[in-house]
C-alpha cells in the first residue's frame, strides 16, 4: 500500500496541475491587468535567468535563438487571431484554438521529456529537477522553454496594450450585433 501511494500522490498532483493549465489555456480568459503584469514580469525574469545561465555552454544559444524565433512567430499568429468579448463582469480574450493547443502541448511535452530524462538517467540521484541550470544542459529543453517564454512575453504585452484600449473605448452596439458573442478588437473599438 505504501509503495502505491508513493507513485499515486505525485501523479494526482501532476494531473491537477495539467487540468488547471488546460483550463487556463483553452477558452475565454478574463482580461485582468494585474495578473497579466505579474505573468509578464515572471516570464521575463525566468527567461533572463535561463539566458544568463546559458553562458556556461555558449553553443546552446543556437537552441535559445531558434526557440525565441519560434515563440515570436507563434505569438504573432496568436495576436492575429485573438478575439475579445465583453461580458457583464469585464473583458475576456481568446486566441486561436490551435495556438492554445500548441502552447499546451509544448508545456506538457517539456514536463514529460524532463521527467523521462530524469527517470532514465543513470545518475538520477544526482539530478535536481528544480535546479535552473538543468535547462542550460539540454538545448532542446531550453529551446522549448524559450518558445514558451517568448510567446507569453509577446502575447501578454499585446494583451496589456489592448486592455488599456478596450477599457477606455466605448462599446459599439448596433441592433444587428449581439454583444454576448465573440468580438474582435476591430469590431469592438470605435
Buried (B, 14 or more C-beta within 10 A) or exposed (E): EEEEEEEEEEEEEBEEEBEEBBEEBBEBBEBBEEEBEEBBEEBBEBBEEBBEBBEEBEEBBEBBEBBBBBBBBBBBBBBEBBBBBBEEEEBBBBBBEEBBEBBBEBBBEBBEBBEEBEEEEEEEEEBEEEEEEBBBBBBEBBBBBBBBBBBBBBBBBBBBEBBEEBEEEEEBEEEEEEBEEBBEBEEBBE
